[in-house]
């Protein structure tokens, strides 16, 4: 006979909970960007603002980081982890329209 705890565990493990990867991509990806590029950051000489650039400007910057045309500390490595389409989504989400 199943105890109530075992039954709950079995039901939870079979439930179709959405995974992290099923969350809307632009919401997942931009939260990481804003950890460093939030408006409240103090040292703008090292970490630039994103809220004063258009989506097209941001997209080109990300592509330049990804290809190595633009040098950076971590952005080259970060941008290589995304497809061009994903970089476009990020740019559209963060850029000033």
Rosetta blueprint (number, residue, H / E / L):
1 X L
2 X L
3 X L
4 X H
5 X H
6 X H
7 X H
8 X H
9 X H
10 X H
11 X H
12 X H
13 X H
14 X H
15 X L
16 X L
17 X L
18 X L
19 X L
20 X H
21 X H
22 X H
23 X L
24 X L
25 X H
26 X H
27 X H
28 X H
29 X H
30 X H
31 X H
32 X H
33 X H
34 X H
35 X H
36 X H
37 X H
38 X L
39 X L
40 X L
41 X L
42 X L
43 X L
44 X L
45 X L
46 X L
47 X L
48 X L
49 X L
50 X L
51 X L
52 X L
53 X L
54 X L
55 X H
56 X H
57 X H
58 X H
59 X H
60 X H
61 X H
62 X H
63 X H
64 X H
65 X H
66 X H
67 X H
68 X L
69 X L
70 X L
71 X L
72 X L
73 X L
74 X L
75 X H
76 X H
77 X H
78 X H
79 X H
80 X L
81 X L
82 X L
83 X L
84 X H
85 X H
86 X H
87 X H
88 X H
89 X H
90 X H
91 X H
92 X H
93 X H
94 X H
95 X L
96 X L
97 X L
